[in-house]
Amino acid sequence: MKHIKLYESYISEKYITYDKIGWGNYPEGEVEDDLRMTVIRLFLYGGISDQLDDVIYTDQSSDKGIKWEIEVKGKGSDIIHAYKDGKMKGEYEWYLNKKKSSKYDIQQYFLNKYVSDLDKYIAAMKAFDVYYEMADGKAYKAGAAQANNLKVLYKALSKADQKKAYKEFIKTHKKSDRDINSFYGA
């Protein structure tokens, strides 16, 4: 029992030490870096960032809290507001064009606005786990949902884009024509 008490004492002592050095508090400039990395990761999916002309960050923080305005220029201009709502990194409340949104909703908005249907399909296909049927539980359900989404995206493509998508699927997942035809129901 003495060993366990020492261990608990050690853990609580460590937390006290972190608290004294500002655990959860940001040094100057680190909030901006964290926000930039969050937005960059958001726009990397599907090549959204390749389609943007400029992304401008403006600090609008006050005594009431930390607020950033992110102007995204490309096909027009969109405004994202990020309010810091937690002590940990990446905890923001997001608004897209004055409407409260999630990071996923913002990503999908820009994906639909800037990325072609073929590029959306290719991005989703590269993230697809072709072996999802060997999984169980949540992984299987997620894989099945993703497979259905891929089929919907594929059917929405033009015939010329379907041929390109088909070739990209073979190249990416190293599958035979028979495997792919059974996947798409051909």
Stockholm file with secondary structure:
# STOCKHOLM 1.0

chainA/1-186         MKHIKLYESYISEKYITYDKIGWGNYPEGEVEDDLRMTVIRLFLYGGISDQLDDVIYTDQSSDKGIKWEIEVKGKGSDIIHAYKDGKMKGEYEWYLNKKKSSKYDIQQYFLNKYVSDLDKYIAAMKAFDVYYEMADGKAYKAGAAQANNLKVLYKALSKADQKKAYKEFIKTHKKSDRDINSFYGA
#=GR chainA/1-186 SS CHHHHHHHHHHHHHHHHHHHTTTTCCCTTHHHHHHHHHHHHHHHGGGHHHHCSEEEEEECCBTTBCEEEEEEESSSEEEEEEEECSSSTTCEEEEETTEEECHHHHHHHHHHHHSCHHHHHHHHHHTCCTTGGGCCTHHHHHHHHHHHHHHHHHHHSCHHHHHHHHHHHHHHHTCCHHHHHHHHTC
#=GC SS_cons         CHHHHHHHHHHHHHHHHHHHTTTTCCCTTHHHHHHHHHHHHHHHGGGHHHHCSEEEEEECCBTTBCEEEEEEESSSEEEEEEEECSSSTTCEEEEETTEEECHHHHHHHHHHHHSCHHHHHHHHHHTCCTTGGGCCTHHHHHHHHHHHHHHHHHHHSCHHHHHHHHHHHHHHHTCCHHHHHHHHTC
//
